[in-house]
Amino acid sequence: SPLVCWSMTKIYTLEEVAKHNSVDDCWVVVDGKIYDVTAFLPEHPGGKKVVVSQSGKDASQKFHALHDKGVLEKYGKDLYIGDVASKIPGGKKINKFQIIGEQMKTDNAFGAGIPYGDPNWYQDWNSPYYNDSHRRFRKYIREFTEKEIMPYTHEWDEAKQFPKELFKKLADAQLLGFCAGAPWPSEYAGETLAGGTVKIEEYDHFHELIFGDEISRCGSGGVLWGLFGGLSIGLPPVLRFGSKFLQDKVGKGCLSGEKVICLAITEPYAGSDVANLTTTAVKTADGKHYIVNGEKKWITNGVFADYFTTAVRTGGPGMKGVSMLLIERTFPGVTTRQMKCSGVWPSGTTYITFEDVKVPVENLIGKENKGFRYIMLNFNSERLAISIQASRFARVCLEEAIKHAYRRKTFGKRLIDHPVIRMKIAHMARQAEATHAWLENIVYQMNTMTYEEQQVRLGGPIALLKAQTTITFEYCAREAAQIFGGLAYTRGGQGEKVERLYREVRAFAIPAGSEEIMLDLGVRQAMRFAKL
């Protein structure tokens, strides 16, 4: 991570700093930088005295034992007044986590270098998968995420919403198109990718992997799904199977950040059992409209979506009677309400009611009664996206646990010096590394197989991969929580990411096919191809 660095205003000696040691004149030193926190004392969550006790001296060790670096990023700029002359030649200071990271780096390494905090190709390991376009894009998306998303993640999560202008920022950065899948949708997303860092002819599924992986570093499924949860699964069926009329209706608006689309399949009584959904779409006598009635539940982004890519029953029972319609929020009879869930709060999990909604037949996606096939084909990309996110979330838990183990002391030594803690980290690391290796292998198959071949051969392996990533995520979230102790049971502060992710595990283990169904699907498909 980049150092917190502001233009230097003045140089002070430690002797000068020591004079400012009262409640009315309180300076503290953190990592060689001096902060006048006098006016901040009444706002400090832990009270004034704990801060005043460190006034006039270097509080770096105690500060890092109790705070995440995000605190300095949020408040430091307004409180910073200068540097300690004897401590920081050149105005820079490196903290211990950067020292740990630097020891693991080579000339071409990328990131902070925390052990297992990033995939091994970030440490300049040899890889057959990545080229210079991937490295350029990785840098671009990390800088965007660290500037526009990570500093505000906790605030947005607690508010259960985020500013909708963020959609426009993503579009202006030429990033929303990465949600639509390869090939790049240039007709609606433009000819420029990620500020020009990637050429259209270079774009492949590994750019999608990097996109999902890097933004997931924010450590919030709610923010992630709020931004991309509906777009990444609601728009592809329209672009792949819809008419040119429908593609033009929604494509540009959604990929420019002006409109929001979501996927509405799950119902109160039909989740993974898509073939038995009950929402009906009955064609009018003149054949010009469908009249839609039914309910959808747990629909990501539904509460603020403009369009609903909706699974309906237009025919008889079972999978052969399912179709897909594009339903617009402006149609009379569409009502939405946000649901109260354990996690992913800013994602807008929604209960939708359709009451005699009149939908033009032109809004039929693909062919009537062929919707089940479109849904199944869409599941591969949805499950892969969840796998990418869950894999990185497991790694976020691991990285946070390692950093905490270095700064927290118990019984006279650091947590990392206790064998039991190193054992926990080792088990987290082996699962995170193995899971990511499988993920890369699946993405490589996506890159080298035709779309038709992917649908035939990868459904089972992707289902197993989804189960693998969410099980690994749950394991790492639990073990990280154990390492953090009470801090992982508290919203905000040092354990913020771990607390939130531990609460969001079920949101990844269940949607798009529960672990049990994914495991069974993987085995059944393998048996079918083996003809056993």
N, C-alpha and C positions, 0 to 999 in steps of 0.2 A: 504494500500500500504506500502511496506517496506520503512524504512527511508533511505534517501540518506546518506551513511556512508562510509567514506574513512579513511584509517589509519592516525592517528593523527601525525602531524609533529612537532608542537610546541604549547605551551600554552602562551597566551598573556593576559595582563590586559587591561581593557577598556582605561585606561590612556595611555598605549603604543599604542593602536590602534588610539587614537585621534591625535597622532603626524603625521599620514599619511593622510593628508587632502587636498592635492593639485592635480592639473592636472598631475604633474610629479611624484607624489607618492600617489596613491589613493587606500586606503583599505576600505572595507565596511564589516559590520557584518550582516549576515542573519541567523536567528535561531541559534545563538550562534556560528556559524562558520565564520571564517575570510577569505575574498577573496581579493587578490591583483588584482584589475581590471585595473591597469594603462595601460597595453598594450592593453586591450580590449576596452578602451574608444573610439578610432576612429571607432570601429565596432558597437557600441551601436546604435540601430535604432532610439532612441529618442534623440541622441546627447550627448555630453560630460557633459554639465552643470548640467543636472538633476541628473547624477550619482555623480559628484563632490560635489553637494550640500548635499549629504548624506555621504560623505567620512569622515572617522574617527569616525563614530558612528554606532549605531544599526539601520539598514535600514529595518528591518524585516517587519514592518507594511506596509510601502510604497511599498516594493518589492512585497509582496503578493497581494496588491491592484491592481497591474499592470501586474503581471506575473503569468503564470501557473507553477506548480512544474517541468514541463518538461524542463524549461529553466535551472534550476539548474542541472538536470540530464544530460543535453547536454553539458553545459559549466563549471559547477562547479568543476569537478575533476581537470581540468587544472589550475584553478584559486585559488583553495583552498590552504591556507598556514598554518592554525592552528585553535585553538579553544580559546574562551574567558574563562579564568580560573574561573571567578566569576559566570559565567552563566551556565556552563555545567558540573556538577560533573559527573565523569564517561565518559565524552565525548559524551553524548547523550542529545537531546532536542526533545520534542514532540510538534508539532504544534497544533493549535486549532482544526483542523479537526480531528486529531487523538484523541484529548480529547473528542470531540463530539461522535466519534465512540466508544471509550472505555466505555463511559457511557451506551451504548446500548448492550455491549458484555456480554456474559456469558463464562464460561470456554471452551465450545465447539464451540463458534462462529467463523466465518471465514470472512476475508475481513476487509475493513476499518471501517465498521459499520456506514457509513453515512445513515441517515434515508431513507429507501426505495431505497437505492442505489444498493441493491442486493435482490434476492428473499428471502422470509422470512425464509426458512430453513437454510440460511447462518447465521441467528441470533439464531440458535439452537432452532427454533420452532419445535414442533413435526410434523413429516410427515410420511405418510404411503408409500412413494415412494422411499426413498433413503436409501442406506446401506453404509457400510464402503468402498466398492469398489468405489462408487460414490464420497465419500469424498476424497479418495486418488487421484482419477483422477482429481477432481476439483482443488486440490492443484497443481498437476503436470501441467495441462494445463494453469493455471493462471501464474505460474512461467515462463513457456515457452513464453506466450503472452507478459508478462511484460518485458522480456529480449530481445526477438527476433523481436517483431512486434511493440508494442506501442511507443517505443522511436523514431521510424522512420516513423510513419504513415503519418504525415504532409508532410515530405520530399518526400515520395513516391507519395503521392496524387498530390502534386504540379508538380512533374516530370512526372506524368501520367504513371508511370511504377514502377516496383519494381525489385530487383535483382532476377533472375531466380534461383539462388543458394538456395533461400528460400524453393523451392520445395524439394530439397535434405535435407535441415535441418529438414523439417517436416517429411520426410520419415525416416531419421535417428532417430528421436524422436518417431517413430512408431505411427504417428498421421494421416497419409493420409488415412489409412484404415477406419477411422471413417466417411469418406465421402461416402463409398460404402454401408453403411447400414447394419443392423443386418440380418443374422449372420455374424460374422467377416470373411472376405475373406482370410483365412490363407494361401491358396495355392499361393496367389500373394502378400500378405502383411506380411507374416511371422507369426510365432507363438507368438511373443512378442507384447504386447499392451502397449503403453504409458510408456516405460521404465520399464515394469513389474509391474506397479501399478494396472493393471486390468488383471485378468485371462480370457482366452477365454470363459470359461463356465459362467463367471460372466457378460459378455458383453450383454447389452440390449439397448433399445431405449432411456433410460434415460442418458446413457453415450453419445449418440448422441446429446441429448438436452444440456447437460453440455458443450460438445465440441463447438457447435454453439453459445451458450450463452456466454461462457467465451471469445472466440476469438472476438466476436462482441463488447467487451468492448473497442476495439481499436477505435471505433467510425467512421469507414470508410467502407461504402459499397463497395467502389472501391477496397480497399486492400483485403477485405473479398472475394469478387467475383473474383478478380484476382487470388487468391490462390485456391478457391474451387468451384467457380461458374460453371465452365465447368465440372470439375471432378465429382461433386456430382450429376449432372443430365445427363451427357454424358456417364459415365461408367456403372451405374446400368442397363440400358437396354441391354448392351452387356453381362454383367455377369449373368443377369437373363434370357434373351431370346436368346442370341447368341449361336452359335456352340462352341464346345470346341476349334476348330481352331481359332475362333475370340477371345475367352476369353484368350487363350495363347498369341495371337498376341499383345493384348493391356494391359492385366491385370497387369502383373508384371512391365512393363515399366511405366505405369501411377501411380502405387502405390509405386514405388521406387523413384519417383520424376524426372525420366529421360525423360518421355514423357508427353504431355498434350493432353487431349481430351475435346471436347465440344459437345453441343447439338445444332443442326441446324434444327429448325422447322419453326420459324416465317419468313414470306416473306413480301415484300413491300405491298401486297394486302391481306394478310391472317395472322392475328395474333392469336387471340383466336379462330377464325373460322378455326380450323385445317382441318376439313373435306373438305375444298375447296382450299387447297394448290395447286399450279400449277407447281412446279418443277417436271419435268418428268424423268422417267428412263425407257428407251425402250430397251428390250432385243435384242441382235444381232441375226442374222439368225442362227448362229451355237449354240446359247443358252449358250455361255460361258461368256458373259459380258452384263452389262447394260450400255447404253449411257445416261449420265445424263446432262440435260440442265435446267437452272433456276437460281434464285437469292434467297438468304437468307439475312435477315436484322436484326439488333440489336442482333447479336449472341455474347454472352459473351465468352471471351477468344479466339474468332476465329482468331484474328490477329496473335497469337503465338501458336495456337494449331497444333498438329501433326495429330490428327484424328478428323473427324466430324461424329457424330452419326446423320444421316440425314434423314429427312422425305421426301419421294418422291412419285410421283404418278406412279404406275405400272399398274393400272387397269382403270376402268371406273370412272365416277364422284362420288363424295361423299366419305364417310368414308370407304366404302368397296374396294376402289381402292388405298388405301395408304399403303406403305411399308416403312421399315427402312433399310438403307444401311450404312455401315461403309466406308466412303470415306477418303482416305489418302492424306495429303498435297502434297506428291510426285507425285501424279497422274497428268499428263499434263491436263491443262484446268482449274485448280483450282486457283483462284485469290482472295486475301483478301485485304481490306483496313480499317483502323481504322476510326470510325465515331466520330464526334464531338458532345458530349452530355453535358447536364447540369451538370451531376455528374457521380459518380462511374468511374472516369477517369482511374485508373490503371487496370480496369477489361478487357480492350481491347474489347470494343463494336465494332462489325465488320459487314461490308457489304461483303458478299461472292458471287462470281459469278462462276457458273459451266458452262463451254462451251465444249460440246462434251467430257465430262470426261468419260473415259473407266474404269468401275469398275467390277472386277471379280464377278461372281455370288456367289462365296464363301463368299463374304463380305455382303451378305444378312443377316440381323439380324432376326432370327425367320423364319416365313413363309411369302411367298409373299401375299400381300393384307391383312395382319393381323396387319399392323403397327399402325393403329388407336388405336386398343386395347392396344398395348404396350405403346403408348404415354399417353393414359388416365391413365393407371396404374402407370406410372412414375410421373404423375402430383401430386399425393398425397404426395409423399416424397418431391418433389420440393416445393410445397406450404407449407408444414410443415416446411421445412428448412427456407423459407422466413419468416414464422411466428415467428420462434425462433429468427431470426436476428432482425426483426422489433420490437419485444417485448423488446429485450435488448436495442436496439437503443432508444426506448422511455424512458427506465430507465436511459440510459446514459444522455439524455437531462435533466431528472429530477435530477439526482445526480449533474450534472454540475451546474444546476440552484440553487440548495440548497447551494453548496459550495460558489458560487458567492454571493448569498444573505447574507451569513455570513460575507464576507469580504468587500463588497461594502457598502459605507455609502452615504445616501442622506438626506438632510434637518436635519443634525445633528444626525441621527441614522442609524443603519444597515437596509439594505433592509428587512431582515427577521423580523424586528420589526414592519414593516408596515402590517396591516391586509390584505390589498389587495394582497400583495405578498404571504402571508401565504395561502390565498384563492386559488391563482393560483397553488401553490404547492400541496395543498390538492386535487384539482381536477385532477392534473397530477398523484398523488399517487394512488387515488382510481381507476383510469382507468388502470394504470400499474399493480397494484396488482390483480385486477379482471381478466385482460387479461392473466396474467401469470398462474393464477389458472385454467383457461379454457385450456390453453396450456398443463399444466401438466396432466389434465384429458384426453386430446386427446392422449398424449404420453402413458399414462397408458393403454388406449384401444389398442394402437399399440402393447404394450407388452403382452397383454392377449388375443388378437384375432388372429386367423390364418390369413395368408396372404390373402387367398381367402375371408374371412369374412371382413377384412379391406377394400378390394376393393368394396365390396357391401354396407357396412354400413357407412364408414367414409368419402366418397367423399364429401357429402354435408356438414357435420360438419366441415371438414378441410377447405372447401371453405369459410364458414362463419367465421372460425377462422382467415383465412388470411385477410379477410376484417376487422375484429375486430382489429387485430394487426397493420395493416397499418393505419387505422383511428386513433388509439391511438397514434401511432408514429407521425403522422402529427400533432395531437393536442399538444403533448408534445414538439415537435420541435418548434411549433409556440409560445407556452407559455414560453418556455425557452428563445427563441429569444427576447421576450418582456421583460423578466427579465434582460437579458444581455444588452439590448439596442443596441447602436452602435457597441459594441464589437462583436455582432452576425452578423453584416453586413460586418465584416472585416476578410479576410482570414488570419489565423495564430493568435497567441497570446492567450489570455484567452478564447476567444469565438470560438476558432478553431473548436472544435468538433460540437458545436451547429450550426455554420455557414455551415459547410460541410453537416451535417445530414439534415438540413432544405432544402438544395439544392438537396439532394438525395431522398427525400420522394417519388417523382413520380416514381423513379426507383423501388420502392417496391410496390406502389399502382397499377401499371399497369402490369408489367411482370407476367407470369404464370397465367394470368387471372385477368382482371381489377376488381376493387371493385364491380362495377355494375354487372358484369357477375358472380362473386363469390356469391353475395347476392342472385341473382336470382337462381343460381344453388342450393344453400342450401335449399331454399324454395321448389323448384320443386322436389328435391329428397325426402324431408320430406313428401310432399303431395303424391308422388308416393308410398312410403312405408305405408302411412296411408290409402291409397286407397280411398281418398276423392273424 
